[in-house]
């Protein structure tokens, strides 16, 4: 694979403009695309090259509604109020911070509407199969999003 051109301003534009997706499309996701995403996930690097993860694909609306109720409760009772009581990160305007919080609230209200959830699950990676705080420590941020 060729090296990235670090002088190409588009690289840094992508880095500086990529954000978490919290307003999700309800469009159906073809099974072929889900399979490609899962195959890419199995090729992602992992600590010790162990690839000890499994993926749970959730499409059932009732299961998503039930799980979303817990997500929303956590957001409404703890996470949302904690963020709202805080201040924006350095370099983030109050307006931008407010938009992020509004988007996060939208996600909490509508996460069950995403057509597919892909949940990464770790097998025991620690001593005797007991997970440690560093289990799965290689970065896989793309797995954190619902489709």
Number of C-alpha atoms within 10 A of each C-alpha: 3 4 5 8 9 9 8 9 9 11 12 12 10 10 9 9 8 9 9 12 13 18 14 16 12 14 11 10 14 9 10 9 10 16 11 11 14 18 11 10 18 15 10 12 14 17 14 10 10 10 17 16 17 14 15 12 14 16 15 12 14 11 11 18 15 11 13 19 15 12 17 21 14 14 19 15 10 11 14 19 12 12 13 12 8 9 12 16 9 6 7 11 12 12 10 12 16 14 12 16 15 14 16 20 18 15 21 21 17 17 26 25 19 21 19 24 22 18 16 15 12 14 14 15 19 13 8 7 9 10 14 12 8 10 16 23 11 13 11 13 7 10 16 12 14 19 19
